[in-house]
């Protein structure tokens, strides 16, 4: 029988990595959802929570937006032993990008 869940019951493989990266960046699920919304992906905090917990499938479109938002390659989201970029550098880049849009 074919199953669309991992052996642990998760419906995705990258949600756990997203949670780790998000926490390293010191941002909430709500803030991640807002950042994704500003990039053009309409998603809410509850969807982020379900993604991270493995209860929700993540579409290929969402993977592209998540990678862009977190400043990572798409493939790095799938790694089990990824090297997350320095959170301070990402936060600085995000602030600079925001200032450029507003100023």
Biopython code that builds the backbone (N, CA, C, O; Angstrom):
import numpy as np
from Bio.PDB.StructureBuilder import StructureBuilder

atoms = [
    (1, "UNK", "N", (0.831, -1.180, 0.000)),
    (1, "UNK", "CA", (0.000, 0.000, 0.000)),
    (1, "UNK", "C", (0.886, 1.257, 0.000)),
    (1, "UNK", "O", (1.907, 1.308, 0.685)),
    (2, "UNK", "N", (0.486, 2.244, -0.762)),
    (2, "UNK", "CA", (1.223, 3.498, -0.855)),
    (2, "UNK", "C", (0.725, 4.456, 0.215)),
    (2, "UNK", "O", (-0.479, 4.604, 0.427)),
    (3, "UNK", "N", (1.654, 5.095, 0.875)),
    (3, "UNK", "CA", (1.289, 6.046, 1.927)),
    (3, "UNK", "C", (1.918, 7.402, 1.621)),
    (3, "UNK", "O", (3.032, 7.478, 1.102)),
    (4, "UNK", "N", (1.191, 8.473, 1.948)),
    (4, "UNK", "CA", (1.786, 9.796, 1.778)),
    (4, "UNK", "C", (2.132, 10.396, 3.130)),
    (4, "UNK", "O", (1.851, 11.562, 3.405)),
    (5, "UNK", "N", (2.736, 9.586, 3.953)),
    (5, "UNK", "CA", (3.245, 10.032, 5.243)),
    (5, "UNK", "C", (4.597, 9.364, 5.487)),
    (5, "UNK", "O", (4.879, 8.287, 4.963)),
    (6, "UNK", "N", (5.416, 10.022, 6.285)),
    (6, "UNK", "CA", (6.695, 9.421, 6.650)),
    (6, "UNK", "C", (6.434, 8.291, 7.647)),
    (6, "UNK", "O", (5.301, 8.088, 8.083)),
    (7, "UNK", "N", (7.468, 7.576, 7.995)),
    (7, "UNK", "CA", (7.326, 6.498, 8.972)),
    (7, "UNK", "C", (6.877, 7.021, 10.327)),
    (7, "UNK", "O", (6.263, 6.297, 11.111)),
    (8, "UNK", "N", (7.189, 8.285, 10.597)),
    (8, "UNK", "CA", (6.792, 8.882, 11.879)),
    (8, "UNK", "C", (5.411, 9.516, 11.828)),
    (8, "UNK", "O", (4.933, 10.058, 12.825)),
    (9, "UNK", "N", (4.761, 9.447, 10.652)),
    (9, "UNK", "CA", (3.408, 9.987, 10.533)),
    (9, "UNK", "C", (3.324, 11.407, 10.013)),
    (9, "UNK", "O", (2.229, 11.954, 9.883)),
    (10, "UNK", "N", (4.472, 12.016, 9.712)),
    (10, "UNK", "CA", (4.477, 13.389, 9.194)),
    (10, "UNK", "C", (4.054, 13.405, 7.731)),
    (10, "UNK", "O", (4.298, 12.447, 6.996)),
    (11, "UNK", "N", (3.419, 14.498, 7.311)),
    (11, "UNK", "CA", (3.021, 14.637, 5.910)),
    (11, "UNK", "C", (4.039, 15.429, 5.103)),
    (11, "UNK", "O", (3.856, 15.622, 3.901)),
    (12, "UNK", "N", (5.101, 15.889, 5.740)),
    (12, "UNK", "CA", (6.162, 16.599, 5.021)),
    (12, "UNK", "C", (7.490, 16.328, 5.706)),
    (12, "UNK", "O", (7.539, 15.896, 6.858)),
    (13, "UNK", "N", (8.562, 16.591, 4.975)),
    (13, "UNK", "CA", (9.905, 16.384, 5.515)),
    (13, "UNK", "C", (10.607, 17.672, 5.924)),
    (13, "UNK", "O", (11.622, 17.620, 6.619)),
    (14, "UNK", "N", (10.092, 18.821, 5.509)),
    (14, "UNK", "CA", (10.829, 20.059, 5.761)),
    (14, "UNK", "C", (10.261, 20.901, 6.900)),
    (14, "UNK", "O", (10.906, 21.852, 7.341)),
    (15, "UNK", "N", (9.092, 20.573, 7.371)),
    (15, "UNK", "CA", (8.474, 21.370, 8.429)),
    (15, "UNK", "C", (9.335, 21.473, 9.677)),
    (15, "UNK", "O", (9.422, 22.532, 10.297)),
    (16, "UNK", "N", (9.964, 20.377, 10.036)),
    (16, "UNK", "CA", (10.833, 20.381, 11.216)),
    (16, "UNK", "C", (12.000, 21.342, 11.017)),
    (16, "UNK", "O", (12.350, 22.091, 11.929)),
    (17, "UNK", "N", (12.606, 21.326, 9.824)),
    (17, "UNK", "CA", (13.716, 22.234, 9.533)),
    (17, "UNK", "C", (13.244, 23.685, 9.549)),
    (17, "UNK", "O", (13.962, 24.565, 10.025)),
    (18, "UNK", "N", (12.060, 23.936, 9.040)),
    (18, "UNK", "CA", (11.508, 25.295, 9.053)),
    (18, "UNK", "C", (11.379, 25.785, 10.491)),
    (18, "UNK", "O", (11.719, 26.928, 10.794)),
    (19, "UNK", "N", (10.895, 24.933, 11.361)),
    (19, "UNK", "CA", (10.745, 25.308, 12.776)),
    (19, "UNK", "C", (12.100, 25.634, 13.404)),
    (19, "UNK", "O", (12.221, 26.612, 14.142)),
    (20, "UNK", "N", (13.104, 24.831, 13.118)),
    (20, "UNK", "CA", (14.438, 25.068, 13.674)),
    (20, "UNK", "C", (14.991, 26.405, 13.184)),
    (20, "UNK", "O", (15.489, 27.205, 13.975)),
    (21, "UNK", "N", (14.901, 26.638, 11.896)),
    (21, "UNK", "CA", (15.424, 27.884, 11.324)),
    (21, "UNK", "C", (14.673, 29.078, 11.885)),
    (21, "UNK", "O", (15.283, 30.078, 12.266)),
    (22, "UNK", "N", (13.357, 28.979, 11.938)),
    (22, "UNK", "CA", (12.531, 30.080, 12.454)),
    (22, "UNK", "C", (12.924, 30.415, 13.894)),
    (22, "UNK", "O", (13.059, 31.585, 14.252)),
    (23, "UNK", "N", (13.105, 29.392, 14.701)),
    (23, "UNK", "CA", (13.480, 29.613, 16.100)),
    (23, "UNK", "C", (14.879, 30.211, 16.209)),
    (23, "UNK", "O", (15.120, 31.063, 17.065)),
    (24, "UNK", "N", (15.808, 29.774, 15.351)),
    (24, "UNK", "CA", (17.152, 30.351, 15.356)),
    (24, "UNK", "C", (17.112, 31.827, 14.985)),
    (24, "UNK", "O", (17.919, 32.620, 15.471)),
    (25, "UNK", "N", (16.174, 32.187, 14.129)),
    (25, "UNK", "CA", (16.015, 33.586, 13.733)),
    (25, "UNK", "C", (15.300, 34.408, 14.804)),
    (25, "UNK", "O", (15.310, 35.639, 14.768)),
    (26, "UNK", "N", (14.682, 33.711, 15.755)),
    (26, "UNK", "CA", (13.979, 34.399, 16.830)),
    (26, "UNK", "C", (12.674, 35.034, 16.386)),
    (26, "UNK", "O", (12.265, 36.065, 16.920)),
    (27, "UNK", "N", (12.012, 34.414, 15.399)),
    (27, "UNK", "CA", (10.733, 34.961, 14.948)),
    (27, "UNK", "C", (9.605, 33.988, 15.250)),
    (27, "UNK", "O", (9.809, 32.776, 15.299)),
    (28, "UNK", "N", (8.432, 34.526, 15.447)),
    (28, "UNK", "CA", (7.261, 33.711, 15.751)),
    (28, "UNK", "C", (6.665, 33.142, 14.463)),
    (28, "UNK", "O", (7.017, 33.561, 13.361)),
    (29, "UNK", "N", (5.772, 32.195, 14.624)),
    (29, "UNK", "CA", (5.065, 31.652, 13.472)),
    (29, "UNK", "C", (4.242, 32.744, 12.801)),
    (29, "UNK", "O", (4.135, 32.787, 11.576)),
    (30, "UNK", "N", (3.669, 33.614, 13.599)),
    (30, "UNK", "CA", (2.890, 34.732, 13.052)),
    (30, "UNK", "C", (3.779, 35.655, 12.219)),
    (30, "UNK", "O", (3.381, 36.098, 11.142)),
    (31, "UNK", "N", (4.980, 35.943, 12.717)),
    (31, "UNK", "CA", (5.895, 36.817, 11.982)),
    (31, "UNK", "C", (6.348, 36.166, 10.677)),
    (31, "UNK", "O", (6.474, 36.844, 9.658)),
    (32, "UNK", "N", (6.592, 34.856, 10.704)),
    (32, "UNK", "CA", (6.958, 34.158, 9.476)),
    (32, "UNK", "C", (5.812, 34.252, 8.471)),
    (32, "UNK", "O", (6.040, 34.502, 7.287)),
    (33, "UNK", "N", (4.590, 34.052, 8.940)),
    (33, "UNK", "CA", (3.426, 34.156, 8.056)),
    (33, "UNK", "C", (3.318, 35.561, 7.460)),
    (33, "UNK", "O", (2.996, 35.713, 6.282)),
    (34, "UNK", "N", (3.586, 36.579, 8.269)),
    (34, "UNK", "CA", (3.539, 37.966, 7.776)),
    (34, "UNK", "C", (4.631, 38.217, 6.740)),
    (34, "UNK", "O", (4.391, 38.879, 5.730)),
    (35, "UNK", "N", (5.817, 37.698, 6.984)),
    (35, "UNK", "CA", (6.913, 37.872, 6.021)),
    (35, "UNK", "C", (6.575, 37.183, 4.696)),
    (35, "UNK", "O", (6.847, 37.715, 3.620)),
    (36, "UNK", "N", (5.978, 35.992, 4.791)),
    (36, "UNK", "CA", (5.574, 35.279, 3.579)),
    (36, "UNK", "C", (4.484, 36.053, 2.842)),
    (36, "UNK", "O", (4.479, 36.111, 1.612)),
    (37, "UNK", "N", (3.563, 36.644, 3.598)),
    (37, "UNK", "CA", (2.484, 37.430, 3.002)),
    (37, "UNK", "C", (3.069, 38.620, 2.228)),
    (37, "UNK", "O", (2.615, 38.937, 1.129)),
    (38, "UNK", "N", (4.079, 39.274, 2.812)),
    (38, "UNK", "CA", (4.709, 40.417, 2.142)),
    (38, "UNK", "C", (5.409, 39.996, 0.854)),
    (38, "UNK", "O", (5.563, 40.804, -0.062)),
    (39, "UNK", "N", (5.831, 38.743, 0.781)),
    (39, "UNK", "CA", (6.450, 38.233, -0.447)),
    (39, "UNK", "C", (5.407, 37.814, -1.478)),
    (39, "UNK", "O", (5.728, 37.616, -2.650)),
    (40, "UNK", "N", (4.149, 37.680, -1.034)),
    (40, "UNK", "CA", (3.079, 37.322, -1.968)),
    (40, "UNK", "C", (2.414, 35.984, -1.710)),
    (40, "UNK", "O", (1.592, 35.542, -2.512)),
    (41, "UNK", "N", (2.753, 35.323, -0.599)),
    (41, "UNK", "CA", (2.129, 34.039, -0.264)),
    (41, "UNK", "C", (1.106, 34.264, 0.840)),
    (41, "UNK", "O", (1.460, 34.667, 1.948)),
    (42, "UNK", "N", (-0.144, 34.007, 0.542)),
    (42, "UNK", "CA", (-1.225, 34.201, 1.509)),
    (42, "UNK", "C", (-1.312, 32.963, 2.405)),
    (42, "UNK", "O", (-1.840, 31.924, 2.009)),
    (43, "UNK", "N", (-0.786, 33.101, 3.609)),
    (43, "UNK", "CA", (-0.734, 31.981, 4.554)),
    (43, "UNK", "C", (-0.867, 32.546, 5.964)),
    (43, "UNK", "O", (-0.457, 33.679, 6.220)),
    (44, "UNK", "N", (-1.433, 31.770, 6.872)),
    (44, "UNK", "CA", (-1.598, 32.273, 8.232)),
    (44, "UNK", "C", (-0.758, 31.481, 9.220)),
    (44, "UNK", "O", (-0.153, 30.464, 8.878)),
    (45, "UNK", "N", (-0.737, 31.969, 10.447)),
    (45, "UNK", "CA", (0.061, 31.372, 11.515)),
    (45, "UNK", "C", (-0.319, 29.914, 11.755)),
    (45, "UNK", "O", (0.550, 29.084, 12.022)),
    (46, "UNK", "N", (-1.607, 29.596, 11.663)),
    (46, "UNK", "CA", (-2.052, 28.221, 11.900)),
    (46, "UNK", "C", (-1.513, 27.264, 10.841)),
    (46, "UNK", "O", (-1.192, 26.115, 11.147)),
    (47, "UNK", "N", (-1.413, 27.731, 9.606)),
    (47, "UNK", "CA", (-0.845, 26.891, 8.548)),
    (47, "UNK", "C", (0.638, 26.641, 8.815)),
    (47, "UNK", "O", (1.132, 25.536, 8.596)),
    (48, "UNK", "N", (1.344, 27.662, 9.287)),
    (48, "UNK", "CA", (2.765, 27.499, 9.634)),
    (48, "UNK", "C", (2.897, 26.449, 10.733)),
    (48, "UNK", "O", (3.750, 25.565, 10.656)),
    (49, "UNK", "N", (2.061, 26.548, 11.742)),
    (49, "UNK", "CA", (2.105, 25.592, 12.861)),
    (49, "UNK", "C", (1.878, 24.168, 12.358)),
    (49, "UNK", "O", (2.580, 23.247, 12.775)),
    (50, "UNK", "N", (0.907, 23.981, 11.469)),
    (50, "UNK", "CA", (0.605, 22.638, 10.945)),
    (50, "UNK", "C", (1.732, 22.130, 10.043)),
    (50, "UNK", "O", (2.026, 20.935, 10.021)),
    (51, "UNK", "N", (2.354, 23.039, 9.305)),
    (51, "UNK", "CA", (3.512, 22.642, 8.480)),
    (51, "UNK", "C", (4.643, 22.139, 9.367)),
    (51, "UNK", "O", (5.196, 21.062, 9.146)),
    (52, "UNK", "N", (4.975, 22.944, 10.382)),
    (52, "UNK", "CA", (6.098, 22.609, 11.261)),
    (52, "UNK", "C", (5.858, 21.311, 12.026)),
    (52, "UNK", "O", (6.796, 20.553, 12.277)),
    (53, "UNK", "N", (4.620, 21.056, 12.392)),
    (53, "UNK", "CA", (4.319, 19.845, 13.156)),
    (53, "UNK", "C", (4.146, 18.624, 12.252)),
    (53, "UNK", "O", (3.999, 17.505, 12.743)),
    (54, "UNK", "N", (4.162, 18.835, 10.930)),
    (54, "UNK", "CA", (4.038, 17.721, 9.997)),
    (54, "UNK", "C", (2.611, 17.314, 9.721)),
    (54, "UNK", "O", (2.377, 16.270, 9.113)),
    (55, "UNK", "N", (1.658, 18.106, 10.146)),
    (55, "UNK", "CA", (0.246, 17.779, 9.946)),
    (55, "UNK", "C", (-0.300, 18.263, 8.607)),
    (55, "UNK", "O", (-1.404, 17.887, 8.212)),
    (56, "UNK", "N", (0.468, 19.092, 7.910)),
    (56, "UNK", "CA", (-0.003, 19.702, 6.672)),
    (56, "UNK", "C", (1.018, 19.498, 5.572)),
    (56, "UNK", "O", (2.222, 19.626, 5.794)),
    (57, "UNK", "N", (0.530, 19.181, 4.390)),
    (57, "UNK", "CA", (1.399, 19.108, 3.223)),
    (57, "UNK", "C", (1.907, 20.505, 2.887)),
    (57, "UNK", "O", (1.237, 21.500, 3.163)),
    (58, "UNK", "N", (3.077, 20.572, 2.298)),
    (58, "UNK", "CA", (3.646, 21.837, 1.863)),
    (58, "UNK", "C", (3.779, 21.768, 0.349)),
    (58, "UNK", "O", (4.448, 20.882, -0.182)),
    (59, "UNK", "N", (3.144, 22.700, -0.340)),
    (59, "UNK", "CA", (3.173, 22.680, -1.802)),
    (59, "UNK", "C", (4.523, 23.162, -2.323)),
    (59, "UNK", "O", (5.296, 23.796, -1.605)),
    (60, "UNK", "N", (4.781, 22.848, -3.572)),
    (60, "UNK", "CA", (6.038, 23.302, -4.176)),
    (60, "UNK", "C", (6.100, 24.823, -4.229)),
    (60, "UNK", "O", (7.181, 25.394, -4.087)),
    (61, "UNK", "N", (4.991, 25.480, -4.425)),
    (61, "UNK", "CA", (4.947, 26.944, -4.436)),
    (61, "UNK", "C", (5.348, 27.475, -3.061)),
    (61, "UNK", "O", (6.118, 28.431, -2.963)),
    (62, "UNK", "N", (4.828, 26.858, -2.006)),
    (62, "UNK", "CA", (5.157, 27.285, -0.646)),
    (62, "UNK", "C", (6.632, 27.063, -0.329)),
    (62, "UNK", "O", (7.249, 27.873, 0.363)),
    (63, "UNK", "N", (7.196, 25.975, -0.831)),
    (63, "UNK", "CA", (8.619, 25.695, -0.602)),
    (63, "UNK", "C", (9.471, 26.810, -1.202)),
    (63, "UNK", "O", (10.441, 27.248, -0.583)),
    (64, "UNK", "N", (9.121, 27.268, -2.389)),
    (64, "UNK", "CA", (9.863, 28.351, -3.039)),
    (64, "UNK", "C", (9.798, 29.622, -2.191)),
    (64, "UNK", "O", (10.818, 30.271, -1.962)),
    (65, "UNK", "N", (8.599, 29.974, -1.728)),
    (65, "UNK", "CA", (8.448, 31.170, -0.899)),
    (65, "UNK", "C", (9.171, 31.031, 0.436)),
    (65, "UNK", "O", (9.800, 31.981, 0.902)),
    (66, "UNK", "N", (9.087, 29.859, 1.053)),
    (66, "UNK", "CA", (9.766, 29.643, 2.334)),
    (66, "UNK", "C", (11.275, 29.799, 2.177)),
    (66, "UNK", "O", (11.925, 30.446, 2.998)),
    (67, "UNK", "N", (11.828, 29.210, 1.130)),
    (67, "UNK", "CA", (13.268, 29.317, 0.895)),
    (67, "UNK", "C", (13.665, 30.774, 0.692)),
    (67, "UNK", "O", (14.666, 31.232, 1.244)),
    (68, "UNK", "N", (12.886, 31.497, -0.095)),
    (68, "UNK", "CA", (13.196, 32.909, -0.339)),
    (68, "UNK", "C", (13.091, 33.717, 0.958)),
    (68, "UNK", "O", (13.954, 34.545, 1.246)),
    (69, "UNK", "N", (12.057, 33.480, 1.720)),
    (69, "UNK", "CA", (11.820, 34.209, 2.958)),
    (69, "UNK", "C", (12.917, 33.942, 3.982)),
    (69, "UNK", "O", (13.335, 34.853, 4.697)),
    (70, "UNK", "N", (13.378, 32.713, 4.055)),
    (70, "UNK", "CA", (14.395, 32.321, 5.031)),
    (70, "UNK", "C", (15.815, 32.475, 4.486)),
    (70, "UNK", "O", (16.792, 32.165, 5.168)),
    (71, "UNK", "N", (15.912, 32.959, 3.241)),
    (71, "UNK", "CA", (17.205, 33.200, 2.604)),
    (71, "UNK", "C", (18.031, 31.917, 2.504)),
    (71, "UNK", "O", (19.222, 31.904, 2.813)),
    (72, "UNK", "N", (17.379, 30.848, 2.070)),
    (72, "UNK", "CA", (18.023, 29.545, 1.931)),
    (72, "UNK", "C", (17.751, 28.986, 0.543)),
    (72, "UNK", "O", (16.833, 29.432, -0.146)),
    (73, "UNK", "N", (18.541, 28.022, 0.143)),
    (73, "UNK", "CA", (18.227, 27.313, -1.096)),
    (73, "UNK", "C", (17.091, 26.342, -0.812)),
    (73, "UNK", "O", (16.884, 25.925, 0.327)),
    (74, "UNK", "N", (16.375, 25.997, -1.839)),
    (74, "UNK", "CA", (15.279, 25.038, -1.683)),
    (74, "UNK", "C", (15.828, 23.711, -1.151)),
    (74, "UNK", "O", (15.242, 23.114, -0.248)),
    (75, "UNK", "N", (16.941, 23.255, -1.704)),
    (75, "UNK", "CA", (17.504, 21.972, -1.273)),
    (75, "UNK", "C", (17.923, 21.977, 0.188)),
    (75, "UNK", "O", (17.859, 20.941, 0.850)),
    (76, "UNK", "N", (18.351, 23.125, 0.702)),
    (76, "UNK", "CA", (18.779, 23.155, 2.100)),
    (76, "UNK", "C", (17.598, 22.929, 3.047)),
    (76, "UNK", "O", (17.790, 22.489, 4.181)),
    (77, "UNK", "N", (16.391, 23.223, 2.596)),
    (77, "UNK", "CA", (15.224, 22.965, 3.443)),
    (77, "UNK", "C", (14.986, 21.467, 3.642)),
    (77, "UNK", "O", (14.365, 21.055, 4.623)),
    (78, "UNK", "N", (15.479, 20.664, 2.713)),
    (78, "UNK", "CA", (15.272, 19.217, 2.774)),
    (78, "UNK", "C", (16.374, 18.477, 3.524)),
    (78, "UNK", "O", (16.214, 17.301, 3.850)),
    (79, "UNK", "N", (17.487, 19.149, 3.803)),
    (79, "UNK", "CA", (18.604, 18.482, 4.460)),
    (79, "UNK", "C", (18.277, 18.174, 5.913)),
    (79, "UNK", "O", (17.595, 18.946, 6.586)),
    (80, "UNK", "N", (18.766, 17.052, 6.378)),
    (80, "UNK", "CA", (18.585, 16.683, 7.786)),
    (80, "UNK", "C", (19.638, 17.332, 8.665)),
    (80, "UNK", "O", (19.408, 17.571, 9.851)),
    (81, "UNK", "N", (20.774, 17.613, 8.090)),
    (81, "UNK", "CA", (21.881, 18.184, 8.862)),
    (81, "UNK", "C", (22.344, 19.491, 8.229)),
    (81, "UNK", "O", (23.539, 19.729, 8.055)),
    (82, "UNK", "N", (21.376, 20.326, 7.893)),
    (82, "UNK", "CA", (21.695, 21.568, 7.199)),
    (82, "UNK", "C", (22.466, 22.525, 8.096)),
    (82, "UNK", "O", (22.402, 22.458, 9.324)),
    (83, "UNK", "N", (23.189, 23.408, 7.445)),
    (83, "UNK", "CA", (23.869, 24.496, 8.137)),
    (83, "UNK", "C", (23.042, 25.747, 7.910)),
    (83, "UNK", "O", (23.093, 26.345, 6.835)),
    (84, "UNK", "N", (22.300, 26.133, 8.893)),
    (84, "UNK", "CA", (21.479, 27.337, 8.767)),
    (84, "UNK", "C", (22.389, 28.555, 8.756)),
    (84, "UNK", "O", (23.391, 28.597, 9.470)),
    (85, "UNK", "N", (22.042, 29.539, 7.950)),
    (85, "UNK", "CA", (22.855, 30.753, 7.929)),
    (85, "UNK", "C", (22.775, 31.473, 9.266)),
    (85, "UNK", "O", (21.884, 31.209, 10.074)),
    (86, "UNK", "N", (23.692, 32.361, 9.485)),
    (86, "UNK", "CA", (23.719, 33.147, 10.714)),
    (86, "UNK", "C", (22.435, 33.966, 10.824)),
    (86, "UNK", "O", (22.180, 34.809, 9.963)),
    (87, "UNK", "N", (21.624, 33.747, 11.851)),
    (87, "UNK", "CA", (20.354, 34.464, 11.990)),
    (87, "UNK", "C", (20.510, 35.977, 12.013)),
    (87, "UNK", "O", (19.652, 36.693, 11.498)),
    (88, "UNK", "N", (21.594, 36.474, 12.604)),
    (88, "UNK", "CA", (21.805, 37.925, 12.662)),
    (88, "UNK", "C", (21.994, 38.507, 11.265)),
    (88, "UNK", "O", (21.517, 39.605, 10.980)),
    (89, "UNK", "N", (22.686, 37.778, 10.396)),
    (89, "UNK", "CA", (22.882, 38.243, 9.027)),
    (89, "UNK", "C", (21.553, 38.304, 8.283)),
    (89, "UNK", "O", (21.295, 39.255, 7.545)),
    (90, "UNK", "N", (20.719, 37.302, 8.474)),
    (90, "UNK", "CA", (19.420, 37.275, 7.802)),
    (90, "UNK", "C", (18.552, 38.419, 8.295)),
    (90, "UNK", "O", (17.901, 39.093, 7.497)),
    (91, "UNK", "N", (18.535, 38.643, 9.597)),
    (91, "UNK", "CA", (17.705, 39.709, 10.147)),
    (91, "UNK", "C", (18.179, 41.062, 9.614)),
    (91, "UNK", "O", (17.361, 41.930, 9.307)),
    (92, "UNK", "N", (19.501, 41.244, 9.505)),
    (92, "UNK", "CA", (20.043, 42.488, 8.976)),
    (92, "UNK", "C", (19.631, 42.659, 7.512)),
    (92, "UNK", "O", (19.222, 43.747, 7.104)),
    (93, "UNK", "N", (19.738, 41.586, 6.722)),
    (93, "UNK", "CA", (19.331, 41.639, 5.315)),
    (93, "UNK", "C", (17.850, 41.964, 5.191)),
    (93, "UNK", "O", (17.455, 42.760, 4.339)),
    (94, "UNK", "N", (17.028, 41.351, 6.041)),
    (94, "UNK", "CA", (15.589, 41.606, 5.991)),
    (94, "UNK", "C", (15.293, 43.062, 6.333)),
    (94, "UNK", "O", (14.438, 43.681, 5.700)),
    (95, "UNK", "N", (15.992, 43.621, 7.330)),
    (95, "UNK", "CA", (15.794, 45.025, 7.706)),
    (95, "UNK", "C", (16.204, 45.945, 6.563)),
    (95, "UNK", "O", (15.501, 46.904, 6.244)),
    (96, "UNK", "N", (17.355, 45.645, 5.946)),
    (96, "UNK", "CA", (17.829, 46.463, 4.838)),
    (96, "UNK", "C", (16.852, 46.417, 3.668)),
    (96, "UNK", "O", (16.574, 47.439, 3.040)),
    (97, "UNK", "N", (16.332, 45.225, 3.380)),
    (97, "UNK", "CA", (15.373, 45.070, 2.301)),
    (97, "UNK", "C", (14.099, 45.848, 2.597)),
    (97, "UNK", "O", (13.541, 46.495, 1.711)),
    (98, "UNK", "N", (13.643, 45.787, 3.835)),
    (98, "UNK", "CA", (12.441, 46.497, 4.245)),
    (98, "UNK", "C", (12.657, 48.007, 4.130)),
    (98, "UNK", "O", (11.779, 48.727, 3.655)),
    (99, "UNK", "N", (13.820, 48.481, 4.563)),
    (99, "UNK", "CA", (14.133, 49.906, 4.476)),
    (99, "UNK", "C", (14.163, 50.371, 3.028)),
    (99, "UNK", "O", (13.720, 51.478, 2.722)),
    (100, "UNK", "N", (14.683, 49.534, 2.136)),
    (100, "UNK", "CA", (14.738, 49.882, 0.715)),
    (100, "UNK", "C", (13.329, 50.013, 0.140)),
    (100, "UNK", "O", (13.068, 50.904, -0.668)),
    (101, "UNK", "N", (12.424, 49.131, 0.553)),
    (101, "UNK", "CA", (11.038, 49.187, 0.051)),
    (101, "UNK", "C", (10.321, 50.408, 0.600)),
    (101, "UNK", "O", (9.525, 51.030, -0.105)),
    (102, "UNK", "N", (10.595, 50.761, 1.860)),
    (102, "UNK", "CA", (9.893, 51.872, 2.508)),
    (102, "UNK", "C", (10.527, 53.226, 2.228)),
    (102, "UNK", "O", (9.882, 54.261, 2.396)),
    (103, "UNK", "N", (11.775, 53.227, 1.808)),
    (103, "UNK", "CA", (12.472, 54.502, 1.734)),
    (103, "UNK", "C", (12.854, 54.906, 0.386)),
    (103, "UNK", "O", (13.449, 55.968, 0.205)),
]
sb = StructureBuilder()
sb.init_structure("model")
sb.init_model(0)
sb.init_chain("A")
sb.init_seg("    ")
for serial, (resi, resn, name, xyz) in enumerate(atoms, 1):
    if name == "N":
        sb.init_residue(resn, " ", resi, " ")
    sb.init_atom(name, np.array(xyz, "f"), 0.0, 1.0, " ", f" {name:<3s}", serial, name[0])
structure = sb.get_structure()
